């Protein structure tokens, strides 16, 4: 029997078709991924600059975790780090400075496809050199640096988007992109060198060469598809669909990762006796290591009610947050509470980098309307500068706001 157009089956089919078209036809959450890019690159850049005077003791030749010990561990876990290619002081300085530059360029959104890969290389190189120096925030940055490679995180609020807006139609002509071609060639030469010298495992070499060839294929199709054969135009459509699927898949993984972090943290806390009796928050603020402001620590620990509220409130928010994603208003309230809590921990416990990393991860759930409001404020601040020249509206030809993820 023919199915009625208004039957539940037909309605479900139409919803499924719309969902597939949305997932394959566009990169969801352009503003959220831009904020994640900015947040994590800024956090890592801030950390590298802050620890510049101590870099040799933390990750370099003067550290207690020697190059020989690091090499022995990496030979077992096959982690990637360019700092294992040489134990020289000059090489360490070059890699550390490389990580600083890659973080700054990703923060600005310059050549984000390439910079996201180089940012990942810098993060993995430094962190895997001395794995015992990290904490929870470093682990989050470690994972997000990998996920960012798969996202189209330069669609908005980036120099790439600004360049596309200014060039207009010329932005779709890759043949004019001399800087992009030169950057691709230089990275190819470097990759060929480290492959010939057998400096990376075959697995990592396959990943890096795969990304390099994908960039070449993307450039070739974009270069010749507009005036080429229908097969080339279809190939460009297929590449766009694959890129959107990779972006949306990575974005879903980031969302799941953040939910998993809070869920596991909350449920583990529930099992602790100090969290059950409401006194867990008392102990860290009375440790010298977590007391940068003794007066603030004393004020917090002197009130039993405040300690109990912080203890139980932390557990409730962490356990409840993943379950509030279906309710936009409740989710936004808990999101604001968690961000304020991390900001308070940054000041009271002296954990700025951990807090910044978690706030950057939380940003994936920020509403698009709120992000557009922030963008408008930033545009007004930019335009009131005496030397401001570009007064184009923020967003320009940026993708239309997507509200699927944010509510």
C-alpha positions as a Markdown table, in Angstrom:
| # | Residue | x | y | z |
|---|---|---|---|---|
| 1 | Unk | 0.0 | 0.0 | 0.0 |
| 2 | Unk | 1.3 | 3.5 | -0.8 |
| 3 | Unk | 2.3 | 5.5 | 2.2 |
| 4 | Unk | 0.5 | 8.8 | 3.0 |
| 5 | Unk | 2.7 | 11.9 | 2.6 |
| 6 | Unk | 1.8 | 12.9 | 6.2 |
| 7 | Unk | 2.5 | 9.5 | 7.7 |
| 8 | Unk | 5.1 | 9.1 | 10.5 |
| 9 | Unk | 7.3 | 7.1 | 8.1 |
| 10 | Unk | 7.4 | 9.8 | 5.5 |
| 11 | Unk | 8.0 | 12.5 | 8.1 |
| 12 | Unk | 10.9 | 10.5 | 9.5 |
| 13 | Unk | 12.3 | 10.1 | 6.1 |
| 14 | Unk | 12.1 | 13.8 | 5.4 |
| 15 | Unk | 13.8 | 14.6 | 8.7 |
| 16 | Unk | 16.6 | 12.1 | 7.9 |
| 17 | Unk | 17.1 | 13.6 | 4.5 |
| 18 | Unk | 17.3 | 17.1 | 5.9 |
| 19 | Unk | 19.8 | 15.9 | 8.5 |
| 20 | Unk | 22.0 | 14.2 | 5.9 |
| 21 | Unk | 21.9 | 17.2 | 3.7 |
| 22 | Unk | 22.9 | 19.5 | 6.5 |
| 23 | Unk | 25.7 | 17.3 | 7.7 |
| 24 | Unk | 27.2 | 16.8 | 4.3 |
| 25 | Unk | 26.4 | 20.2 | 2.8 |
| 26 | Unk | 28.0 | 22.5 | 5.4 |
| 27 | Unk | 30.5 | 22.6 | 8.2 |
| 28 | Unk | 28.5 | 23.0 | 11.4 |
| 29 | Unk | 29.3 | 25.3 | 14.2 |
| 30 | Unk | 31.7 | 27.6 | 12.4 |
| 31 | Unk | 31.8 | 30.1 | 15.3 |
| 32 | Unk | 32.2 | 27.4 | 17.9 |
| 33 | Unk | 35.1 | 25.8 | 16.1 |
| 34 | Unk | 36.7 | 29.3 | 15.6 |
| 35 | Unk | 36.5 | 29.9 | 19.4 |
| 36 | Unk | 38.0 | 26.5 | 20.1 |
| 37 | Unk | 40.8 | 27.3 | 17.7 |
| 38 | Unk | 41.5 | 30.6 | 19.3 |
| 39 | Unk | 41.1 | 29.3 | 22.9 |
| 40 | Unk | 43.5 | 26.4 | 22.6 |
| 41 | Unk | 46.1 | 28.1 | 20.5 |
| 42 | Unk | 46.0 | 31.1 | 23.0 |
| 43 | Unk | 46.3 | 28.8 | 26.0 |
| 44 | Unk | 49.3 | 26.9 | 24.6 |
| 45 | Unk | 50.9 | 30.1 | 23.4 |
| 46 | Unk | 50.4 | 31.6 | 26.8 |
| 47 | Unk | 51.9 | 28.5 | 28.5 |
| 48 | Unk | 55.0 | 28.5 | 26.2 |
| 49 | Unk | 55.7 | 32.2 | 26.7 |
| 50 | Unk | 55.0 | 32.0 | 30.5 |
| 51 | Unk | 57.4 | 29.0 | 30.9 |
| 52 | Unk | 60.1 | 30.5 | 28.6 |
| 53 | Unk | 62.6 | 31.1 | 31.4 |
| 54 | Unk | 62.0 | 27.5 | 32.7 |
| 55 | Unk | 61.8 | 25.7 | 29.3 |
| 56 | Unk | 65.2 | 24.0 | 29.7 |
| 57 | Unk | 64.3 | 22.5 | 33.0 |
| 58 | Unk | 60.8 | 21.4 | 32.0 |
| 59 | Unk | 61.3 | 20.0 | 28.5 |
| 60 | Unk | 64.9 | 20.6 | 27.6 |
| 61 | Unk | 68.4 | 19.3 | 28.2 |
| 62 | Unk | 68.5 | 20.5 | 31.8 |
| 63 | Unk | 65.4 | 18.7 | 33.0 |
| 64 | Unk | 65.4 | 15.8 | 35.4 |
| 65 | Unk | 63.6 | 13.7 | 32.7 |
| 66 | Unk | 66.7 | 13.3 | 30.5 |
| 67 | Unk | 66.7 | 12.8 | 26.7 |
| 68 | Unk | 67.8 | 9.2 | 27.2 |
| 69 | Unk | 64.9 | 8.4 | 29.5 |
| 70 | Unk | 62.5 | 10.0 | 27.1 |
| 71 | Unk | 63.9 | 8.1 | 24.2 |
| 72 | Unk | 63.5 | 4.8 | 26.1 |
| 73 | Unk | 59.9 | 5.5 | 26.9 |
| 74 | Unk | 59.0 | 6.7 | 23.3 |
| 75 | Unk | 60.6 | 3.6 | 21.9 |
| 76 | Unk | 57.9 | 1.7 | 23.7 |
| 77 | Unk | 54.8 | 3.8 | 23.2 |
| 78 | Unk | 55.8 | 5.2 | 19.7 |
| 79 | Unk | 54.6 | 8.7 | 20.6 |
| 80 | Unk | 55.6 | 11.5 | 18.2 |
| 81 | Unk | 58.0 | 14.2 | 19.2 |
| 82 | Unk | 60.5 | 16.1 | 17.1 |
| 83 | Unk | 62.6 | 16.7 | 20.2 |
| 84 | Unk | 63.8 | 13.1 | 19.9 |
| 85 | Unk | 65.5 | 13.8 | 16.6 |
| 86 | Unk | 68.5 | 15.4 | 18.4 |
| 87 | Unk | 69.5 | 16.1 | 22.0 |
| 88 | Unk | 71.3 | 19.3 | 21.1 |
| 89 | Unk | 70.4 | 22.6 | 22.8 |
| 90 | Unk | 70.0 | 24.4 | 19.5 |
| 91 | Unk | 67.5 | 21.9 | 18.2 |
| 92 | Unk | 65.5 | 22.2 | 21.4 |
| 93 | Unk | 65.4 | 26.0 | 21.0 |
| 94 | Unk | 64.3 | 25.7 | 17.3 |
| 95 | Unk | 61.4 | 23.3 | 18.2 |
| 96 | Unk | 60.2 | 25.3 | 21.1 |
| 97 | Unk | 60.3 | 28.5 | 19.0 |
| 98 | Unk | 58.5 | 26.6 | 16.2 |
| 99 | Unk | 55.7 | 25.7 | 18.6 |
| 100 | Unk | 55.4 | 29.3 | 19.7 |
| 101 | Unk | 55.1 | 30.6 | 16.1 |
| 102 | Unk | 52.7 | 27.9 | 15.0 |
| 103 | Unk | 50.4 | 28.7 | 18.0 |
| 104 | Unk | 50.5 | 32.4 | 17.2 |
| 105 | Unk | 49.7 | 31.9 | 13.5 |
| 106 | Unk | 46.8 | 29.4 | 14.3 |
| 107 | Unk | 45.5 | 31.9 | 16.8 |
| 108 | Unk | 45.4 | 34.6 | 14.1 |
| 109 | Unk | 43.9 | 32.1 | 11.6 |
| 110 | Unk | 46.6 | 32.3 | 9.0 |
| 111 | Unk | 46.6 | 29.3 | 6.7 |
| 112 | Unk | 44.6 | 27.4 | 9.2 |
| 113 | Unk | 44.7 | 24.1 | 7.3 |
| 114 | Unk | 48.5 | 24.0 | 7.5 |
| 115 | Unk | 48.8 | 25.7 | 10.8 |
| 116 | Unk | 46.5 | 23.3 | 12.6 |
| 117 | Unk | 48.9 | 20.4 | 11.5 |
| 118 | Unk | 52.0 | 22.4 | 12.6 |
| 119 | Unk | 50.3 | 23.3 | 15.9 |
| 120 | Unk | 49.7 | 19.6 | 16.5 |
| 121 | Unk | 53.3 | 18.9 | 15.7 |
| 122 | Unk | 54.4 | 21.6 | 18.2 |
| 123 | Unk | 52.1 | 20.4 | 21.0 |
| 124 | Unk | 53.0 | 16.7 | 20.6 |
| 125 | Unk | 56.7 | 17.5 | 20.3 |
| 126 | Unk | 56.9 | 19.5 | 23.6 |
| 127 | Unk | 54.5 | 17.5 | 25.7 |
| 128 | Unk | 55.7 | 14.0 | 24.7 |
| 129 | Unk | 59.3 | 15.0 | 25.5 |
| 130 | Unk | 58.5 | 15.2 | 29.2 |
| 131 | Unk | 55.1 | 13.5 | 29.8 |
| 132 | Unk | 55.3 | 13.8 | 33.6 |
| 133 | Unk | 55.2 | 17.6 | 33.4 |
| 134 | Unk | 51.6 | 17.7 | 32.2 |
| 135 | Unk | 48.3 | 17.8 | 34.0 |
| 136 | Unk | 44.7 | 17.6 | 33.0 |
| 137 | Unk | 44.8 | 20.8 | 31.0 |
| 138 | Unk | 47.8 | 19.5 | 29.0 |
| 139 | Unk | 45.9 | 16.3 | 28.3 |
| 140 | Unk | 42.9 | 18.3 | 26.9 |
| 141 | Unk | 45.2 | 20.4 | 24.7 |
| 142 | Unk | 46.9 | 17.3 | 23.5 |
| 143 | Unk | 43.7 | 15.8 | 22.3 |
| 144 | Unk | 42.2 | 18.9 | 20.9 |
| 145 | Unk | 45.3 | 19.7 | 18.9 |
| 146 | Unk | 44.7 | 16.4 | 17.1 |
| 147 | Unk | 41.0 | 17.0 | 16.6 |
| 148 | Unk | 41.5 | 20.5 | 15.2 |
| 149 | Unk | 43.4 | 19.1 | 12.2 |
| 150 | Unk | 40.1 | 17.6 | 11.0 |
| 151 | Unk | 38.0 | 20.8 | 11.5 |
| 152 | Unk | 37.5 | 23.7 | 9.2 |
| 153 | Unk | 38.3 | 26.1 | 12.0 |
| 154 | Unk | 39.2 | 29.1 | 9.9 |
| 155 | Unk | 35.8 | 29.8 | 8.4 |
| 156 | Unk | 35.2 | 32.9 | 10.6 |
| 157 | Unk | 37.3 | 35.1 | 12.8 |
| 158 | Unk | 40.5 | 34.4 | 11.0 |
| 159 | Unk | 43.0 | 36.0 | 8.6 |
| 160 | Unk | 41.9 | 33.4 | 6.1 |
| 161 | Unk | 38.3 | 34.6 | 6.2 |
| 162 | Unk | 39.4 | 38.2 | 6.0 |
| 163 | Unk | 41.6 | 37.4 | 3.0 |
| 164 | Unk | 38.7 | 35.7 | 1.2 |
| 165 | Unk | 36.3 | 38.6 | 2.0 |
| 166 | Unk | 38.7 | 41.2 | 0.6 |
| 167 | Unk | 39.7 | 39.2 | -2.5 |
| 168 | Unk | 36.1 | 38.3 | -3.4 |
| 169 | Unk | 36.0 | 36.2 | -6.5 |
| 170 | Unk | 39.8 | 36.0 | -6.7 |
| 171 | Unk | 39.8 | 34.0 | -3.5 |
| 172 | Unk | 38.5 | 31.0 | -5.5 |
| 173 | Unk | 41.5 | 31.1 | -7.8 |
| 174 | Unk | 44.2 | 29.0 | -6.1 |
| 175 | Unk | 46.7 | 29.7 | -8.8 |
| 176 | Unk | 47.0 | 33.2 | -7.3 |
| 177 | Unk | 47.8 | 31.9 | -3.9 |
| 178 | Unk | 51.6 | 32.1 | -4.1 |
| 179 | Unk | 52.1 | 32.0 | -0.3 |
| 180 | Unk | 50.0 | 28.9 | 0.0 |
| 181 | Unk | 51.9 | 27.1 | -2.7 |
| 182 | Unk | 55.3 | 28.1 | -1.2 |
| 183 | Unk | 54.2 | 26.9 | 2.2 |
| 184 | Unk | 53.0 | 23.6 | 0.8 |
| 185 | Unk | 56.3 | 23.1 | -1.0 |
| 186 | Unk | 58.4 | 23.9 | 2.1 |
| 187 | Unk | 56.4 | 21.5 | 4.2 |
| 188 | Unk | 56.8 | 18.8 | 1.5 |
| 189 | Unk | 60.5 | 19.3 | 1.5 |
| 190 | Unk | 60.7 | 19.0 | 5.3 |
| 191 | Unk | 58.5 | 16.0 | 5.3 |
| 192 | Unk | 60.7 | 14.3 | 2.6 |
| 193 | Unk | 63.8 | 15.0 | 4.6 |
| 194 | Unk | 62.5 | 13.5 | 7.8 |
| 195 | Unk | 61.1 | 10.5 | 5.9 |
| 196 | Unk | 64.4 | 9.8 | 4.2 |
| 197 | Unk | 66.3 | 10.1 | 7.5 |
| 198 | Unk | 63.8 | 7.8 | 9.1 |
| 199 | Unk | 63.1 | 10.2 | 11.9 |
| 200 | Unk | 59.4 | 9.2 | 12.2 |
| 201 | Unk | 57.6 | 5.9 | 12.4 |
| 202 | Unk | 55.8 | 4.6 | 9.3 |
| 203 | Unk | 52.5 | 5.3 | 11.0 |
| 204 | Unk | 53.2 | 9.0 | 11.6 |
| 205 | Unk | 54.8 | 9.3 | 8.2 |
| 206 | Unk | 51.7 | 7.9 | 6.6 |
| 207 | Unk | 49.5 | 10.4 | 8.4 |
| 208 | Unk | 51.7 | 13.4 | 7.5 |
| 209 | Unk | 52.0 | 12.4 | 3.9 |
| 210 | Unk | 48.3 | 11.8 | 3.7 |
| 211 | Unk | 47.5 | 15.3 | 4.9 |
| 212 | Unk | 50.1 | 16.7 | 2.5 |
| 213 | Unk | 48.6 | 14.9 | -0.5 |
| 214 | Unk | 45.1 | 15.8 | 0.5 |
| 215 | Unk | 46.1 | 19.5 | 0.4 |
| 216 | Unk | 47.6 | 19.0 | -3.0 |
| 217 | Unk | 44.5 | 17.3 | -4.3 |
| 218 | Unk | 42.2 | 20.0 | -2.8 |
| 219 | Unk | 44.3 | 22.7 | -4.5 |
| 220 | Unk | 44.3 | 20.9 | -7.9 |
| 221 | Unk | 40.6 | 20.3 | -7.9 |
| 222 | Unk | 39.8 | 23.9 | -6.9 |
| 223 | Unk | 42.2 | 25.2 | -9.5 |
| 224 | Unk | 40.8 | 23.3 | -12.5 |
| 225 | Unk | 37.2 | 22.5 | -11.5 |
| 226 | Unk | 35.5 | 25.8 | -12.4 |
| 227 | Unk | 36.5 | 25.6 | -16.1 |
| 228 | Unk | 37.2 | 21.9 | -16.2 |
| 229 | Unk | 35.2 | 18.8 | -17.1 |
| 230 | Unk | 32.0 | 17.7 | -15.2 |
| 231 | Unk | 34.1 | 15.0 | -13.6 |
| 232 | Unk | 36.4 | 17.6 | -12.0 |
| 233 | Unk | 33.4 | 19.6 | -10.7 |
| 234 | Unk | 31.9 | 16.4 | -9.3 |
| 235 | Unk | 35.3 | 15.7 | -7.7 |
| 236 | Unk | 35.2 | 19.1 | -6.0 |
| 237 | Unk | 31.7 | 18.4 | -4.7 |
| 238 | Unk | 32.8 | 15.0 | -3.3 |
| 239 | Unk | 35.8 | 16.7 | -1.6 |
| 240 | Unk | 33.6 | 19.3 | -0.1 |
| 241 | Unk | 31.3 | 16.6 | 1.3 |
| 242 | Unk | 34.2 | 14.6 | 2.7 |
| 243 | Unk | 35.7 | 17.8 | 4.3 |
| 244 | Unk | 32.3 | 18.6 | 5.9 |
| 245 | Unk | 31.9 | 15.1 | 7.2 |
| 246 | Unk | 35.4 | 15.2 | 8.7 |
| 247 | Unk | 34.7 | 18.5 | 10.3 |
| 248 | Unk | 31.3 | 17.6 | 11.7 |
| 249 | Unk | 32.6 | 14.2 | 12.9 |
| 250 | Unk | 35.5 | 15.9 | 14.7 |
| 251 | Unk | 33.2 | 18.4 | 16.2 |
| 252 | Unk | 31.0 | 15.6 | 17.5 |
| 253 | Unk | 34.1 | 13.9 | 19.0 |
| 254 | Unk | 35.0 | 17.2 | 20.7 |
| 255 | Unk | 31.5 | 17.5 | 22.2 |
| 256 | Unk | 31.6 | 13.8 | 23.3 |
| 257 | Unk | 35.1 | 14.3 | 24.8 |
| 258 | Unk | 34.0 | 17.3 | 26.9 |
| 259 | Unk | 30.9 | 15.4 | 28.1 |
| 260 | Unk | 33.1 | 12.4 | 29.0 |
| 261 | Unk | 35.6 | 14.6 | 30.9 |
| 262 | Unk | 32.8 | 16.0 | 33.1 |
| 263 | Unk | 30.9 | 12.8 | 33.5 |
| 264 | Unk | 34.0 | 10.7 | 34.6 |
| 265 | Unk | 35.2 | 13.5 | 36.9 |
| 266 | Unk | 31.8 | 13.8 | 38.5 |
| 267 | Unk | 31.2 | 10.1 | 39.0 |
| 268 | Unk | 34.7 | 9.5 | 40.4 |
| 269 | Unk | 34.1 | 12.3 | 42.9 |
| 270 | Unk | 30.9 | 10.8 | 44.0 |
| 271 | Unk | 32.8 | 7.7 | 45.1 |
| 272 | Unk | 35.2 | 9.7 | 47.3 |
| 273 | Unk | 34.3 | 10.0 | 51.0 |
| 274 | Unk | 35.5 | 13.6 | 51.2 |
| 275 | Unk | 33.2 | 14.6 | 48.4 |
| 276 | Unk | 30.3 | 12.7 | 50.0 |
| 277 | Unk | 30.7 | 14.5 | 53.4 |
| 278 | Unk | 31.1 | 17.9 | 51.6 |
| 279 | Unk | 34.7 | 18.7 | 52.8 |
| 280 | Unk | 36.7 | 17.9 | 49.7 |
| 281 | Unk | 37.1 | 21.6 | 48.7 |
| 282 | Unk | 38.8 | 22.4 | 52.0 |
| 283 | Unk | 42.0 | 20.4 | 51.4 |
| 284 | Unk | 43.4 | 21.8 | 48.2 |
| 285 | Unk | 43.0 | 25.4 | 49.2 |
| 286 | Unk | 45.1 | 24.7 | 52.3 |
| 287 | Unk | 48.1 | 23.3 | 50.4 |
| 288 | Unk | 50.9 | 25.7 | 49.7 |
| 289 | Unk | 51.2 | 24.5 | 46.1 |
| 290 | Unk | 47.5 | 25.5 | 45.5 |
| 291 | Unk | 47.6 | 28.7 | 47.5 |
| 292 | Unk | 48.9 | 31.6 | 45.5 |
| 293 | Unk | 46.8 | 34.0 | 47.5 |
| 294 | Unk | 46.8 | 32.8 | 51.1 |
| 295 | Unk | 44.2 | 35.4 | 52.1 |
| 296 | Unk | 41.8 | 34.1 | 49.5 |
| 297 | Unk | 42.4 | 30.5 | 50.6 |
| 298 | Unk | 41.9 | 31.3 | 54.2 |
| 299 | Unk | 38.7 | 33.1 | 53.4 |
| 300 | Unk | 37.4 | 30.1 | 51.5 |
| 301 | Unk | 38.3 | 27.5 | 54.0 |
| 302 | Unk | 37.1 | 29.5 | 57.0 |
| 303 | Unk | 33.4 | 29.0 | 56.1 |
| 304 | Unk | 32.1 | 25.5 | 56.4 |
| 305 | Unk | 28.9 | 26.4 | 54.4 |
| 306 | Unk | 31.0 | 27.8 | 51.5 |
| 307 | Unk | 33.2 | 24.7 | 51.4 |
| 308 | Unk | 30.1 | 22.5 | 51.4 |
| 309 | Unk | 28.4 | 24.5 | 48.6 |
| 310 | Unk | 31.6 | 24.4 | 46.4 |
| 311 | Unk | 32.1 | 20.7 | 47.0 |
| 312 | Unk | 28.5 | 19.6 | 46.3 |
| 313 | Unk | 28.0 | 22.2 | 43.6 |
| 314 | Unk | 31.1 | 21.0 | 41.7 |
| 315 | Unk | 29.8 | 17.4 | 41.7 |
| 316 | Unk | 26.3 | 18.3 | 40.8 |
| 317 | Unk | 27.3 | 20.5 | 37.9 |
| 318 | Unk | 29.8 | 17.9 | 36.5 |
| 319 | Unk | 27.4 | 15.0 | 36.7 |
| 320 | Unk | 24.4 | 16.9 | 35.4 |
| 321 | Unk | 25.9 | 18.8 | 32.5 |
| 322 | Unk | 25.9 | 16.0 | 29.9 |
| 323 | Unk | 22.2 | 15.3 | 30.6 |
| 324 | Unk | 21.3 | 19.0 | 30.1 |
| 325 | Unk | 22.3 | 19.2 | 26.4 |
| 326 | Unk | 18.7 | 18.5 | 25.4 |
| 327 | Unk | 17.5 | 21.6 | 27.3 |
| 328 | Unk | 19.1 | 24.7 | 25.9 |
| 329 | Unk | 18.3 | 27.0 | 28.8 |
| 330 | Unk | 19.5 | 24.7 | 31.5 |
| 331 | Unk | 22.6 | 23.9 | 29.5 |
| 332 | Unk | 23.5 | 27.5 | 29.1 |
| 333 | Unk | 23.0 | 28.2 | 32.8 |
| 334 | Unk | 25.3 | 25.2 | 33.8 |
| 335 | Unk | 27.8 | 26.2 | 31.1 |
| 336 | Unk | 28.1 | 29.7 | 32.6 |
| 337 | Unk | 28.5 | 28.2 | 36.1 |
| 338 | Unk | 31.2 | 25.9 | 34.9 |
| 339 | Unk | 33.1 | 28.6 | 33.2 |
| 340 | Unk | 32.9 | 30.9 | 36.2 |
| 341 | Unk | 34.0 | 28.0 | 38.4 |
| 342 | Unk | 37.1 | 27.4 | 36.2 |
| 343 | Unk | 37.9 | 31.1 | 36.3 |
| 344 | Unk | 37.7 | 31.0 | 40.1 |
| 345 | Unk | 40.0 | 28.0 | 40.3 |
| 346 | Unk | 42.5 | 29.8 | 38.0 |
| 347 | Unk | 42.7 | 32.6 | 40.6 |
| 348 | Unk | 42.2 | 30.8 | 43.9 |
| 349 | Unk | 44.2 | 27.6 | 43.2 |
| 350 | Unk | 46.7 | 29.0 | 40.8 |
| 351 | Unk | 45.7 | 26.8 | 37.9 |
| 352 | Unk | 45.5 | 29.3 | 35.0 |
| 353 | Unk | 46.4 | 27.0 | 32.1 |
| 354 | Unk | 44.2 | 24.1 | 33.2 |
| 355 | Unk | 41.3 | 26.5 | 33.6 |
| 356 | Unk | 41.9 | 28.2 | 30.3 |
| 357 | Unk | 42.0 | 24.8 | 28.6 |
| 358 | Unk | 38.7 | 23.7 | 30.1 |
| 359 | Unk | 37.0 | 27.0 | 29.3 |
| 360 | Unk | 38.2 | 26.7 | 25.7 |
| 361 | Unk | 36.7 | 23.2 | 25.6 |
| 362 | Unk | 33.5 | 24.4 | 27.1 |
| 363 | Unk | 33.2 | 27.0 | 24.4 |
| 364 | Unk | 32.0 | 24.4 | 21.9 |
| 365 | Unk | 28.6 | 24.6 | 23.7 |
| 366 | Unk | 28.3 | 28.4 | 23.6 |
| 367 | Unk | 25.2 | 29.7 | 21.8 |
| 368 | Unk | 25.8 | 31.2 | 18.3 |
| 369 | Unk | 23.8 | 34.3 | 19.2 |
| 370 | Unk | 26.1 | 35.0 | 22.2 |
| 371 | Unk | 29.2 | 34.5 | 20.0 |
| 372 | Unk | 27.9 | 36.8 | 17.4 |
| 373 | Unk | 27.2 | 39.4 | 20.1 |
| 374 | Unk | 30.9 | 39.0 | 21.2 |
| 375 | Unk | 32.0 | 39.4 | 17.6 |
| 376 | Unk | 29.9 | 42.6 | 17.3 |
| 377 | Unk | 31.5 | 44.1 | 20.4 |
| 378 | Unk | 35.0 | 43.2 | 19.1 |
| 379 | Unk | 34.2 | 44.8 | 15.8 |
| 380 | Unk | 33.1 | 48.0 | 17.5 |
| 381 | Unk | 36.3 | 48.1 | 19.5 |
| 382 | Unk | 38.3 | 47.6 | 16.4 |
| 383 | Unk | 36.5 | 50.3 | 14.5 |
| 384 | Unk | 37.0 | 53.0 | 17.1 |
| 385 | Unk | 40.7 | 52.8 | 16.9 |
| 386 | Unk | 42.2 | 55.8 | 15.1 |
| 387 | Unk | 44.3 | 53.6 | 12.8 |
| 388 | Unk | 41.6 | 51.1 | 11.9 |
| 389 | Unk | 41.2 | 50.8 | 8.1 |
| 390 | Unk | 39.0 | 47.8 | 7.6 |
| 391 | Unk | 35.5 | 48.7 | 8.7 |
| 392 | Unk | 33.7 | 45.8 | 7.0 |
| 393 | Unk | 31.0 | 44.1 | 9.0 |
| 394 | Unk | 32.2 | 41.2 | 11.0 |
| 395 | Unk | 31.4 | 38.0 | 9.3 |
| 396 | Unk | 31.3 | 39.5 | 5.7 |
| 397 | Unk | 30.8 | 36.5 | 3.6 |
| 398 | Unk | 31.1 | 34.1 | 6.5 |
| 399 | Unk | 28.8 | 31.1 | 6.8 |
| 400 | Unk | 25.3 | 31.8 | 8.1 |
| 401 | Unk | 24.9 | 31.1 | 11.8 |
| 402 | Unk | 24.3 | 27.5 | 12.6 |
| 403 | Unk | 22.1 | 26.7 | 15.6 |
| 404 | Unk | 22.1 | 22.9 | 15.4 |
| 405 | Unk | 24.8 | 22.5 | 18.1 |
| 406 | Unk | 24.4 | 25.5 | 20.2 |
| 407 | Unk | 20.7 | 26.2 | 21.0 |
